[in-house]
Amino acid sequence: MLVVAASVTAHGVFEKVLFSGKANYATRGSVPGTSATTLYAMQPKEFMTGQHDTVGWRFTMQDADASTAETVRLSWVRYAQDGKSPDTSAAGEVYAAKVNLFGLGLSGNIAYDFTISIGIPQTLPATIGIGIELPANALWPLDGAAIHAQLNVPNDALRPRISAPWDKEVWTFEHMASGPQPLFGRTLDSLYIGGLFVEPTLTPFIDTTAYGSIRPERLYGVDALFPDSRRNDYFGLQLDGGQVGSNGFGILYTATGLNKSPIKLAYGEFSLSLTAPEPWFVMLVPLDSLGSTTIGPHSFFNLPTTYREFWLQALVVSPFSLEVEASDAIKIRGS
């Protein structure tokens, strides 16, 4: 593990993970644990669009025998030409690092949350995925590493609850001899892994009873991209702006599309359409001393049925230095 540069830490380090917290399996994919395997979490452009500098990863991993160290290779990978699967060529890999996990006096079958930091921020394309290579272990299943995931297994209480027509999405792939394939050939699977970023982030959430809770529970990640008015989902946003946003303001905008030539700022870029009358101003919100705020939640049912698919982005403004930074842009596809 490396230490993030002090100036970056002072500015802010923001975590964004495409995962709703509903882990139901620790997975290595369909390849036997006695062989090395590579999984890919291809976070869609709807979850994060815009130039960002990464300073690491955040994920949850389980080891069948934590007394032995596991060498895991993490990477940032471009999308293939289809815009969905990973580009597994050498040119597709933007940055990679190997880390040793577990060992160090641990024992038993246990899981840990890991935060891996890198010393120098790495600039990523506007849309990007994550690769994680798990080492072979001859003792599997008595020993070996697997990553926590929410798998779309039939009749599982924690299977994803994405409503039609969005229930055919694929975000997770595994490397096979024939090339990258959807994990187990399924839709809607997601891995508990995401990135750490320097620029502000805009993260959607919903308050929902989708998983059978009596009272609505708050879910971030995958579920929040697809609010469902028919089950009375409430939709909201978490804006994190860090040092620049401390006691400042966030300005939220919406549009139906993106600008082909985003406007680059000191940190981040404004990506929403600039074709009049877009973008539309939504609201100005005060940020706390950490540069953060929660917007909403508001009933998704109250939105016009003709405007339940839209892009959102925020600007973070310091009233003291007058610095302006852009969050990433996200797209909501609700019903």
Phi, psi and chi 1 to 4 in degrees:
 res  aa     phi    psi   chi1   chi2   chi3   chi4
   1 MET       -  139.2  -61.1 -176.9 -173.5      -
   2 LEU  -111.7  162.1  -57.7  177.0      -      -
   3 VAL   -96.3  132.3  178.5      -      -      -
   4 VAL   -69.5  140.4 -179.3      -      -      -
   5 ALA   -55.1  141.8      -      -      -      -
   6 ALA   -59.2  -39.8      -      -      -      -
   7 SER   -64.8  -35.3   61.1      -      -      -
   8 VAL   -69.6  -42.9  172.9      -      -      -
   9 THR   -60.5  -39.4  -55.7      -      -      -
  10 ALA   -64.6  -37.6      -      -      -      -
  11 HIS   -66.2  -45.9  176.5   87.2      -      -
  12 GLY   142.9  143.0      -      -      -      -
  13 VAL  -125.3  121.6  174.7      -      -      -
  14 PHE  -117.4  130.6  -49.6  109.2      -      -
  15 GLU   -95.7  137.9  172.5 -174.3  -42.6      -
  16 LYS  -143.6  119.0 -165.7  164.1 -174.7 -177.5
  17 VAL  -129.5  126.2 -178.8      -      -      -
  18 LEU   -80.5   74.5 -176.7   70.1      -      -
  19 PHE  -156.7  136.9 -163.5   76.5      -      -
  20 SER   -95.0    7.8  -65.4      -      -      -
  21 GLY    78.4   13.4      -      -      -      -
  22 LYS  -106.5   57.6  -64.2  -67.0 -176.8 -179.7
  23 ALA   -66.0  129.3      -      -      -      -
  24 ASN  -125.0   -5.8   54.9   -0.5      -      -
  25 TYR  -150.0  156.0  -73.9   87.9      -      -
  26 ALA  -107.1  122.0      -      -      -      -
  27 THR  -124.2  149.6 -175.6      -      -      -
  28 ARG  -116.9    6.0  -66.7  179.0   54.6   89.8
  29 GLY    85.0 -163.2      -      -      -      -
  30 SER   -87.1   -8.1   60.5      -      -      -
  31 VAL   -77.5  135.7  175.6      -      -      -
  32 PRO   -56.5  148.1  -23.2   32.8      -      -
  33 GLY   -64.8  -14.3      -      -      -      -
  34 THR   -78.6   -2.7   52.2      -      -      -
  35 SER  -122.7  148.7  -60.3      -      -      -
  36 ALA   -68.2  150.8      -      -      -      -
  37 THR  -146.5  154.8 -172.7      -      -      -
  38 THR  -125.9  127.0  -57.2      -      -      -
  39 LEU  -110.0  154.3  -53.5 -178.8      -      -
  40 TYR  -130.8  128.3  -62.1   93.7      -      -
  41 ALA  -103.6   99.8      -      -      -      -
  42 MET   -94.7   82.5  -58.2  -53.7  -64.6      -
  43 GLN   -60.6  124.2   50.5 -173.7   21.6      -
  44 PRO   -69.6  160.0   27.1  -35.0      -      -
  45 LYS   -59.9  -26.7   64.1  179.7 -179.0 -179.9
  46 GLU   -65.3  -23.8  -69.1   85.7   -2.6      -
  47 PHE   -86.9  -30.5 -179.9   68.3      -      -
  48 MET  -162.4  108.2 -169.4  170.1 -158.7      -
  49 THR  -125.8  133.2  -74.2      -      -      -
  50 GLY   132.3  148.2      -      -      -      -
  51 GLN   -62.0  127.8 -177.1  -90.7  -47.1      -
  52 HIS  -139.3  149.9  -89.9   68.1      -      -
  53 ASP  -101.8  127.2  -71.1   -8.6      -      -
  54 THR   -96.7  147.4 -178.1      -      -      -
  55 VAL  -125.0   19.7  -71.8      -      -      -
  56 GLY   146.5 -162.6      -      -      -      -
  57 TRP  -135.3  159.4  -59.6  -91.6      -      -
  58 ARG  -134.9  128.8  164.1   78.8  164.1   78.2
  59 PHE  -159.4  168.7   56.8   95.8      -      -
  60 THR  -122.2  126.6  -60.7      -      -      -
  61 MET  -130.5  149.4 -177.9  161.4  -72.3      -
  62 GLN  -120.1  142.2 -172.6  157.6  -21.8      -
  63 ASP  -124.6  127.1 -167.5  -10.7      -      -
  64 ALA   -64.5  -26.1      -      -      -      -
  65 ASP  -141.4   94.3 -178.3    0.8      -      -
  66 ALA   -71.6   -3.4      -      -      -      -
  67 SER   -74.0  -19.1   65.5      -      -      -
  68 THR  -105.8  139.5   57.7      -      -      -
  69 ALA   -73.1  150.4      -      -      -      -
  70 GLU  -123.9  125.2  -57.5  -73.8  -14.4      -
  71 THR   -92.4  114.3  -58.9      -      -      -
  72 VAL  -114.5  137.9  174.3      -      -      -
  73 ARG  -107.7  122.1 -172.9  175.1 -173.3  -87.4
  74 LEU  -107.1  146.8  -57.8  165.0      -      -
  75 SER  -151.7  158.1   60.2      -      -      -
  76 TRP  -105.5  128.1  -69.4   99.1      -      -
  77 VAL  -127.7  143.6  -65.5      -      -      -
  78 ARG   -74.8  162.4  -57.2  179.0 -167.9  -86.2
  79 TYR   -76.7  146.8  -86.0   86.3      -      -
  80 ALA   -72.2  176.3      -      -      -      -
  81 GLN   -62.9  -22.7  -69.8 -173.8   -8.0      -
  82 ASP   -73.8   -9.3   61.6    9.9      -      -
  83 GLY    73.8   10.0      -      -      -      -
  84 LYS  -129.1  -46.9  -63.2 -179.3  179.0  180.0
  85 SER   -91.7  164.7   60.7      -      -      -
  86 PRO   -77.3  148.1   28.5  -36.0      -      -
  87 ASP   -85.6  104.2 -179.5   -8.6      -      -
  88 THR   -90.2    7.4   56.7      -      -      -
  89 SER   -75.5  168.4   69.5      -      -      -
  90 ALA   -60.7  -34.9      -      -      -      -
  91 ALA   -71.0  -19.9      -      -      -      -
  92 GLY   -78.1  -17.0      -      -      -      -
  93 GLU   -89.6  123.2 -172.1  170.1  -88.2      -
  94 VAL   -89.5  -42.3  177.1      -      -      -
  95 TYR  -159.9  146.9 -180.0   81.5      -      -
  96 ALA  -147.2  155.5      -      -      -      -
  97 ALA  -153.1  144.7      -      -      -      -
  98 LYS  -102.6  139.5  -75.5 -173.3  176.6 -178.3
  99 VAL  -136.3  147.5  -66.5      -      -      -
 100 ASN   -97.4  124.8  -70.0  -36.9      -      -
 101 LEU  -118.4  156.6  -52.0  177.4      -      -
 102 PHE    64.6 -161.0  -61.2  103.3      -      -
 103 GLY    70.9 -148.9      -      -      -      -
 104 LEU    55.5   42.9  -60.1  176.0      -      -
 105 GLY    85.7   -0.1      -      -      -      -
 106 LEU   -77.4  164.1  -59.1  174.2      -      -
 107 SER  -156.8  161.2   63.6      -      -      -
 108 GLY    86.0  178.1      -      -      -      -
 109 ASN   -90.3   98.7 -175.5   -1.8      -      -
 110 ILE  -136.8  161.3   56.0  176.5      -      -
 111 ALA  -119.3  148.4      -      -      -      -
 112 TYR  -136.0  148.4  -91.8   86.6      -      -
 113 ASP   -86.7  127.8  -64.3  -27.7      -      -
 114 PHE  -115.5  138.1  -68.8   97.6      -      -
 115 THR  -119.9  115.5  -61.6      -      -      -
 116 ILE  -108.6  119.7  -54.0  -60.3      -      -
 117 SER  -108.3  149.4  -61.5      -      -      -
 118 ILE  -116.7  152.4   57.8  178.5      -      -
 119 GLY   -74.2  -32.7      -      -      -      -
 120 ILE  -122.4  123.7  -59.6  175.6      -      -
 121 PRO   -55.6  138.9  -24.4   34.2      -      -
 122 GLN  -112.8  127.3  -58.8  -67.1  -43.6      -
 123 THR   -76.8  131.3  -61.1      -      -      -
 124 LEU  -110.0  156.7  -59.3  175.6      -      -
 125 PRO   -63.4  168.9  -19.0   31.0      -      -
 126 ALA   -60.8  -32.9      -      -      -      -
 127 THR  -128.0  142.5   56.9      -      -      -
 128 ILE  -157.6  154.4 -166.2   72.6      -      -
 129 GLY  -121.9  175.7      -      -      -      -
 130 ILE  -124.3  134.0  -58.9  171.9      -      -
 131 GLY  -108.0  145.2      -      -      -      -
 132 ILE  -138.8  116.5  179.9  165.8      -      -
 133 GLU   -98.5  121.9 -177.6  178.5  -26.9      -
 134 LEU  -101.2  132.5  -56.4  175.4      -      -
 135 PRO   -73.8  156.1   29.1  -36.2      -      -
 136 ALA   -69.2  151.5      -      -      -      -
 137 ASN  -143.0  115.5 -164.4  -51.5      -      -
 138 ALA   -64.6  -17.7      -      -      -      -
 139 LEU   -93.9    1.0  -62.6  179.1      -      -
 140 TRP   -55.6  135.6 -179.6  -94.3      -      -
 141 PRO   -94.5   11.2   35.0  -36.8      -      -
 142 LEU   -76.8  -20.4  -59.9  178.5      -      -
 143 ASP  -149.3  153.1 -169.6   13.4      -      -
 144 GLY   133.7  155.5      -      -      -      -
 145 ALA  -100.5  148.2      -      -      -      -
 146 ALA  -145.7  154.3      -      -      -      -
 147 ILE  -104.1  141.5 -173.8  168.4      -      -
 148 HIS   -67.1  144.1  -82.8 -157.2      -      -
 149 ALA  -151.9  161.4      -      -      -      -
 150 GLN  -110.9  107.1 -176.7 -177.1   18.0      -
 151 LEU  -101.9  143.2  -57.6 -174.9      -      -
 152 ASN   -85.0   65.6 -168.9   19.7      -      -
 153 VAL   -89.4  127.8  176.9      -      -      -
 154 PRO   -55.2  140.1  -24.8   33.8      -      -
 155 ASN    67.6    7.2  -57.6  -43.2      -      -
 156 ASP   -81.0  133.8 -169.2  -65.3      -      -
 157 ALA   -62.9  -23.7      -      -      -      -
 158 LEU  -107.8   14.9  -64.8 -179.9      -      -
 159 ARG   -62.1  153.3   70.6 -170.6 -175.6  -79.1
 160 PRO   -58.0  145.4  -23.5   34.6      -      -
 161 ARG  -116.5   46.8  -57.2  -57.8  173.8   90.3
 162 ILE   -81.0  126.8  -51.6  -59.3      -      -
 163 SER   -82.2  154.7  -56.3      -      -      -
 164 ALA   -62.0  146.8      -      -      -      -
 165 PRO   -92.4   17.4   36.1  -37.0      -      -
 166 TRP   -97.8   11.8  -42.2  118.9      -      -
 167 ASP   -88.0   13.0   55.2  -11.2      -      -
 168 LYS  -112.3   11.4  -56.0  -57.2 -179.9 -175.4
 169 GLU   -69.4  147.4  -62.0  -72.8  -45.9      -
 170 VAL  -127.4  123.1  177.1      -      -      -
 171 TRP  -120.1  -11.2  -50.3  -62.1      -      -
 172 THR  -124.8  131.5  -55.0      -      -      -
 173 PHE  -129.6  160.5  -64.1   80.1      -      -
 174 GLU  -129.7  149.4   56.8 -176.5  -29.8      -
 175 HIS   -81.4  121.8 -174.7   75.7      -      -
 176 MET  -119.8  168.8  -52.3  -66.2  -75.0      -
 177 ALA   -58.7  -31.4      -      -      -      -
 178 SER   -87.6   -0.5   57.3      -      -      -
 179 GLY   117.2 -178.9      -      -      -      -
 180 PRO   -66.7  134.6   23.9  -32.6      -      -
 181 GLN  -130.6  151.0  -59.8  -66.1  -32.4      -
 182 PRO   -53.6  138.6  -27.1   35.8      -      -
 183 LEU   -54.7  120.0 -171.2   65.9      -      -
 184 PHE    56.2   15.7  -64.0  105.1      -      -
 185 GLY    72.2   16.0      -      -      -      -
 186 ARG  -101.5  170.9  -76.2 -164.4  -57.5 -102.1
 187 THR  -105.1  161.4   62.2      -      -      -
 188 LEU    70.6   -0.7  -57.7 -177.3      -      -
 189 ASP   -65.5  146.6  -72.0  -10.0      -      -
 190 SER  -142.8  147.6   59.4      -      -      -
 191 LEU  -102.0  147.3  -56.5 -179.9      -      -
 192 TYR   -83.1   74.5 -162.4  169.9      -      -
 193 ILE  -151.4  143.1 -171.7  169.4      -      -
 194 GLY  -158.4 -170.8      -      -      -      -
 195 GLY  -112.4  162.5      -      -      -      -
 196 LEU  -111.0  132.7  -55.9  175.8      -      -
 197 PHE  -131.8  157.4  -54.7   96.8      -      -
 198 VAL   -85.8  -39.6  174.8      -      -      -
 199 GLU   -77.9  159.2  -67.7   82.3    0.6      -
 200 PRO   -56.8  151.0  -25.7   35.6      -      -
 201 THR  -124.9  148.1   54.2      -      -      -
 202 LEU  -119.0  114.9 -172.0   64.2      -      -
 203 THR  -118.7  122.7  -54.6      -      -      -
 204 PRO   -80.9  156.2   31.0  -35.0      -      -
 205 PHE  -147.3  161.0   66.8   83.2      -      -
 206 ILE  -130.9  147.9   54.7  172.6      -      -
 207 ASP   -99.8  117.3  -71.8   -6.6      -      -
 208 THR  -147.7  157.2 -177.7      -      -      -
 209 THR  -107.1   23.0   57.1      -      -      -
 210 ALA   -56.3  -32.1      -      -      -      -
 211 TYR   -99.9   19.3  -70.0   87.0      -      -
 212 GLY    90.8    6.8      -      -      -      -
 213 SER   -69.3  148.8   58.8      -      -      -
 214 ILE   -70.3  -45.5  -62.5  175.5      -      -
 215 ARG  -101.7  149.7  -64.7 -179.0  178.3  179.9
 216 PRO   -58.8  137.2  -24.5   34.4      -      -
 217 GLU  -110.6  149.4   60.2  177.7  -27.8      -
 218 ARG   -88.9  124.9 -178.1  155.9  -64.8 -179.9
 219 LEU  -124.8  130.8  -60.0  178.6      -      -
 220 TYR  -102.8  174.5  -64.2   83.9      -      -
 221 GLY    85.7 -137.2      -      -      -      -
 222 VAL   -57.7  -51.1  175.4      -      -      -
 223 ASP   -57.7  -34.9  -65.0  -87.7      -      -
 224 ALA   -70.8  -16.2      -      -      -      -
 225 LEU   -76.7  -13.2  -64.1  176.0      -      -
 226 PHE  -133.3   64.4  -54.1   93.9      -      -
 227 PRO   -61.3  146.4  -17.0   29.9      -      -
 228 ASP  -123.1  109.9 -168.8  -23.9      -      -
 229 SER   -67.7  -24.6   62.9      -      -      -
 230 ARG   -69.1  -23.6  -64.5  164.0  -65.8 -173.3
 231 ARG  -106.4   14.3   62.7 -171.6 -177.2 -155.0
 232 ASN    64.6   42.5 -161.8   28.9      -      -
 233 ASP   -65.9  142.7  -73.3   -9.7      -      -
 234 TYR  -107.1  134.4  -86.0   61.3      -      -
 235 PHE  -111.7  138.3  173.0   74.3      -      -
 236 GLY  -149.1  178.7      -      -      -      -
 237 LEU  -138.0  145.8  -61.4  162.8      -      -
 238 GLN  -113.5  119.4  175.6   68.4   34.6      -
 239 LEU  -108.8  125.2  173.6   59.6      -      -
 240 ASP  -120.9  117.1  -65.8  -56.5      -      -
 241 GLY  -117.2   -5.2      -      -      -      -
 242 GLY    66.8 -152.1      -      -      -      -
 243 GLN   -58.9  -43.0 -176.2 -176.5   52.2      -
 244 VAL   -62.3  -36.7  169.4      -      -      -
 245 GLY   -83.1   -3.6      -      -      -      -
 246 SER   -55.3  116.9  178.0      -      -      -
 247 ASN    56.1   27.6  -63.8  -46.4      -      -
 248 GLY  -105.0 -142.6      -      -      -      -
 249 PHE  -137.3  151.4  -60.6   94.4      -      -
 250 GLY  -117.2  134.9      -      -      -      -
 251 ILE  -116.0  117.9  -51.8  174.8      -      -
 252 LEU   -99.4  133.4 -176.0   65.3      -      -
 253 TYR  -125.9  159.0  -65.6   92.5      -      -
 254 THR  -137.2  155.4 -175.0      -      -      -
 255 ALA  -158.6  165.0      -      -      -      -
 256 THR   -89.1  -10.9   56.5      -      -      -
 257 GLY  -153.7 -175.8      -      -      -      -
 258 LEU  -110.0  158.4  -62.3  178.0      -      -
 259 ASN   -84.0  131.7 -175.8   -0.6      -      -
 260 LYS   -66.0  -22.3  -66.7 -177.4  178.8  179.5
 261 SER  -127.5   84.5  -59.7      -      -      -
 262 PRO   -57.1  151.3  -23.1   34.0      -      -
 263 ILE   -89.6  115.9  -59.7  174.4      -      -
 264 LYS   -80.1  135.1  -66.9 -172.0  179.2  -62.9
 265 LEU  -114.3  179.3  -55.9  177.2      -      -
 266 ALA   -56.6  -40.3      -      -      -      -
 267 TYR  -132.6  123.2  -76.2   88.6      -      -
 268 GLY    81.5 -178.4      -      -      -      -
 269 GLU  -147.3  146.0   57.5 -173.5   14.7      -
 270 PHE   -86.4  119.1 -167.7   75.1      -      -
 271 SER  -108.0  -11.3  -56.8      -      -      -
 272 LEU   -71.8  157.7  -61.5 -170.8      -      -
 273 SER   -56.6  139.2  168.7      -      -      -
 274 LEU  -111.8   15.8  -61.4  178.5      -      -
 275 THR   -81.3  115.0  -57.4      -      -      -
 276 ALA   -52.0  138.0      -      -      -      -
 277 PRO   -90.5   10.7   34.6  -36.5      -      -
 278 GLU   -83.4  155.6  -64.6 -178.5  -33.8      -
 279 PRO   -79.8  157.8   32.2  -35.8      -      -
 280 TRP   -96.0  133.1  -71.1  -67.4      -      -
 281 PHE   -71.7  131.4  166.6   79.1      -      -
 282 VAL  -101.6  -55.9  178.2      -      -      -
 283 MET  -167.2  161.0   62.8  176.4   66.5      -
 284 LEU  -111.9  128.9 -177.1  146.3      -      -
 285 VAL  -127.7  142.4  -67.3      -      -      -
 286 PRO   -75.9  146.3   27.4  -33.8      -      -
 287 LEU  -107.7  149.7  -55.1  178.1      -      -
 288 ASP   -80.7 -172.0   63.3   18.7      -      -
 289 SER   -65.4  -18.4   60.2      -      -      -
 290 LEU   -94.2    1.6  -62.0  177.2      -      -
 291 GLY    79.3   23.8      -      -      -      -
 292 SER  -122.3  160.5  -60.8      -      -      -
 293 THR  -160.9  158.4 -167.3      -      -      -
 294 THR  -110.8  128.7  -60.2      -      -      -
 295 ILE  -108.0  121.1  -58.4  170.2      -      -
 296 GLY    88.1 -158.5      -      -      -      -
 297 PRO   -84.4  158.8   32.3  -36.2      -      -
 298 HIS  -128.2  149.8  -57.8  -73.4      -      -
 299 SER   -61.5  123.1  173.0      -      -      -
 300 PHE   -69.3  -24.2 -156.7   75.9      -      -
 301 PHE   -62.4  -28.0  179.4   81.6      -      -
 302 ASN   -77.3  -10.8  -70.6  -22.9      -      -
 303 LEU   -74.7  146.2  -73.4 -179.2      -      -
 304 PRO   -59.0  141.9  -21.1   31.8      -      -
 305 THR   -63.0  -21.3   56.2      -      -      -
 306 THR   -85.4   -3.6   55.4      -      -      -
 307 TYR  -135.0   59.9 -156.4   84.4      -      -
 308 ARG  -114.2    5.7  -70.0 -178.1  177.3  170.9
 309 GLU  -124.1  120.6  -69.8 -171.7   42.0      -
 310 PHE  -163.5  158.5   50.0   88.3      -      -
 311 TRP   -97.7  150.0  -73.1   88.3      -      -
 312 LEU  -132.6  146.3  -70.6  163.0      -      -
 313 GLN  -156.2  152.4 -170.9  170.5   17.5      -
 314 ALA  -124.4  148.6      -      -      -      -
 315 LEU  -106.2  135.9  -65.6  178.6      -      -
 316 VAL  -104.0  125.6  173.7      -      -      -
 317 VAL  -123.8  129.2 -178.0      -      -      -
 318 SER   -93.6  120.3  169.0      -      -      -
 319 PRO   -75.1   -8.0   28.5  -33.6      -      -
 320 PHE   -94.4  -49.6  -48.3  104.4      -      -
 321 SER   -97.3  -10.3   66.5      -      -      -
 322 LEU    65.2   16.1  -59.7 -177.7      -      -
 323 GLU   -72.1  141.9 -176.5  175.4   -9.0      -
 324 VAL  -123.9  128.7  179.4      -      -      -
 325 GLU  -126.5  155.7  -60.5 -176.2   -5.8      -
 326 ALA  -110.0  137.8      -      -      -      -
 327 SER   -76.9  176.4   75.9      -      -      -
 328 ASP   -71.9  163.4   52.4  -28.4      -      -
 329 ALA   -99.9  142.1      -      -      -      -
 330 ILE  -129.7  154.0   62.2  174.0      -      -
 331 LYS  -119.7  133.2 -174.8  179.8 -177.4 -178.5
 332 ILE  -105.2  130.0  -57.1  -56.2      -      -
 333 ARG  -122.4   92.0  -71.7 -176.7  -73.6  171.0
 334 GLY  -104.8  174.2      -      -      -      -
 335 SER  -138.4      -   55.7      -      -      -
